[in-house]
Amino acid sequence: MGPFTSYYLNIYDQHSEKPWFLSWNWACFFTSFLGAEILWLLYRRMYFFAFFISFLGRGIYEFLTFKIMFWCQSLGGHALAKSIGWVFRLGFTFGFTVLANALYFYFLNKKIDLNVEKKGTDPFTPIIFFMIHVYIVFALLPGFIEKNPQIIGFLRNSLGGSF
């Protein structure tokens, strides 16, 4: 479990009889609040869950948020659209935060059942993932926008002129 083994064992002792439970995880909250819950999952070696949440879960979340914000803006309420977007984001953040420890214990129990002996955390994968993300945003995206200027108009229309 890494450097916070006693923290996780204490939570596990309190909730060992229930497969899913609610508990608070500050590290997960801060990464999720910043929209980087994948970094926490990668750090905890939960690669499948990181992949699942980053592509399927995040894709559904972004699609629903975009649709609702687009609908609100069509009614003329940019502030309403932003508020609803924040409510969705906070709901996802708090939901993910209170279920993170249960997800982690589910993951650990599956690894124990399979007799996998990986120990500790993985600090390098989140760093590599973050560096790739920064490279895409700051190196590749500007070139893509330069080659496709119609995207700026689309973003202006979809974000209500704030872009």
C-alpha positions as CSV (number, residue, x, y, z in Angstrom):
1,M,0.0,0.0,0.0
2,G,3.0,2.3,0.1
3,P,3.9,4.9,2.7
4,F,0.3,5.2,4.1
5,T,-0.2,1.5,4.9
6,S,-1.4,2.2,8.5
7,Y,-4.0,4.7,7.2
8,Y,-5.4,2.2,4.8
9,L,-5.3,-0.7,7.2
10,N,-7.2,1.4,9.8
11,I,-10.0,2.1,7.2
12,Y,-10.0,-1.5,6.1
13,D,-10.4,-2.7,9.7
14,Q,-13.4,-0.4,10.1
15,H,-15.1,-1.6,6.9
16,S,-13.8,-5.1,6.3
17,E,-17.3,-6.7,6.4
18,K,-18.7,-4.5,3.6
19,P,-17.4,-4.7,0.1
20,W,-18.4,-1.1,-0.8
21,F,-18.4,1.7,1.7
22,L,-18.1,5.5,1.9
23,S,-15.0,7.1,3.3
24,W,-13.0,10.3,2.6
25,N,-9.6,10.3,0.9
26,W,-8.0,13.8,0.8
27,A,-5.4,12.9,-1.8
28,C,-8.1,11.6,-4.1
29,F,-10.2,14.7,-3.4
30,F,-7.5,17.1,-4.4
31,T,-6.5,15.3,-7.6
32,S,-10.2,14.8,-8.6
33,F,-11.0,18.4,-7.8
34,L,-8.3,19.4,-10.3
35,G,-9.7,17.0,-12.8
36,A,-6.8,14.6,-12.5
37,E,-8.3,11.6,-10.7
38,I,-6.4,9.4,-13.1
39,L,-3.1,10.4,-11.4
40,W,-4.4,9.0,-8.1
41,L,-5.4,5.8,-9.8
42,L,-2.1,5.4,-11.6
43,Y,-0.2,6.1,-8.4
44,R,-2.1,3.3,-6.7
45,R,-1.3,1.0,-9.6
46,M,-5.0,0.7,-10.7
47,Y,-4.2,0.9,-14.4
48,F,-7.4,-0.7,-15.6
49,F,-9.6,1.7,-13.6
50,A,-7.5,4.6,-14.7
51,F,-8.1,3.6,-18.3
52,F,-11.8,2.9,-17.8
53,I,-12.4,6.2,-16.0
54,S,-10.3,8.3,-18.3
55,F,-11.9,7.1,-21.5
56,L,-15.4,5.8,-20.8
57,G,-16.3,7.6,-17.6
58,R,-14.7,10.9,-18.5
59,G,-16.1,10.7,-22.0
60,I,-19.7,10.2,-20.8
61,Y,-19.2,13.0,-18.2
62,E,-17.8,15.4,-20.7
63,F,-20.6,14.6,-23.2
64,L,-23.4,15.1,-20.7
65,T,-21.8,18.3,-19.4
66,F,-21.4,19.6,-22.9
67,K,-25.0,18.7,-23.9
68,I,-26.5,20.3,-20.7
69,M,-24.3,23.4,-21.0
70,F,-25.2,23.7,-24.7
71,W,-28.9,23.4,-23.8
72,C,-28.6,26.1,-21.1
73,Q,-26.8,28.5,-23.4
74,S,-29.5,28.0,-26.1
75,L,-31.8,29.4,-23.4
76,G,-29.5,32.4,-23.1
77,G,-28.0,31.6,-19.7
78,H,-24.2,31.4,-19.9
79,A,-24.0,31.7,-16.1
80,L,-26.6,29.0,-15.6
81,A,-24.6,26.7,-17.9
82,K,-21.4,27.3,-16.0
83,S,-23.2,26.7,-12.7
84,I,-24.6,23.4,-13.9
85,G,-21.1,22.4,-15.2
86,W,-19.7,23.1,-11.7
87,V,-22.4,21.1,-10.0
88,F,-21.7,18.2,-12.3
89,R,-17.9,18.5,-11.6
90,L,-18.4,18.7,-7.9
91,G,-20.8,15.8,-7.9
92,F,-18.3,13.7,-9.8
93,T,-15.5,14.8,-7.5
94,F,-17.3,14.0,-4.3
95,G,-18.7,10.8,-5.6
96,F,-15.3,9.6,-6.7
97,T,-13.6,10.8,-3.5
98,V,-16.0,8.9,-1.1
99,L,-15.8,5.7,-3.2
100,A,-12.0,5.8,-3.8
101,N,-11.0,3.8,-0.7
102,A,-13.6,1.1,-1.4
103,L,-12.4,0.9,-5.0
104,Y,-8.8,0.6,-3.8
105,F,-9.7,-2.2,-1.4
106,Y,-11.6,-4.0,-4.1
107,F,-8.5,-3.8,-6.3
108,L,-6.2,-5.0,-3.5
109,N,-8.5,-8.0,-2.7
110,K,-8.5,-9.0,-6.4
111,K,-4.7,-8.8,-6.4
112,I,-4.5,-10.9,-3.2
113,D,-6.9,-13.5,-4.7
114,L,-4.6,-13.7,-7.8
115,N,-1.4,-14.0,-5.6
116,V,0.1,-10.9,-7.2
117,E,3.0,-9.6,-5.2
118,K,3.5,-6.0,-6.5
119,K,4.3,-3.9,-3.6
120,G,3.9,-0.2,-2.9
121,T,2.8,2.6,-5.2
122,D,3.9,3.7,-8.6
123,P,5.1,7.3,-8.6
124,F,6.6,7.3,-12.1
125,T,3.5,6.4,-14.2
126,P,1.5,9.5,-13.0
127,I,4.5,11.7,-13.7
128,I,5.0,10.3,-17.2
129,F,1.2,10.6,-17.9
130,F,1.2,14.2,-16.7
131,M,4.2,15.0,-18.9
132,I,2.5,13.5,-21.9
133,H,-0.6,15.4,-21.2
134,V,1.3,18.7,-20.9
135,Y,3.1,18.0,-24.1
136,I,-0.2,17.4,-26.0
137,V,-1.8,20.5,-24.6
138,F,1.1,22.9,-25.1
139,A,2.9,21.4,-28.1
140,L,0.4,19.6,-30.3
141,L,-2.8,21.4,-29.6
142,P,-1.7,24.9,-30.8
143,G,-0.5,23.4,-34.1
144,F,-3.8,21.5,-34.5
145,I,-5.8,24.7,-33.9
146,E,-3.5,26.7,-36.3
147,K,-4.2,24.1,-39.1
148,N,-7.9,24.0,-38.2
149,P,-9.0,27.6,-37.5
150,Q,-12.7,26.7,-37.6
151,I,-12.2,25.1,-34.2
152,I,-11.8,28.6,-32.6
153,G,-15.3,29.6,-33.9
154,F,-16.8,26.4,-32.7
155,L,-15.2,26.9,-29.2
156,R,-16.4,30.6,-29.1
157,N,-20.0,29.5,-30.0
158,S,-20.1,26.5,-27.6
159,L,-18.5,28.4,-24.7
160,G,-20.6,31.5,-25.0
161,G,-17.9,33.8,-26.3
162,S,-15.6,33.4,-23.3
163,F,-12.9,31.8,-25.4
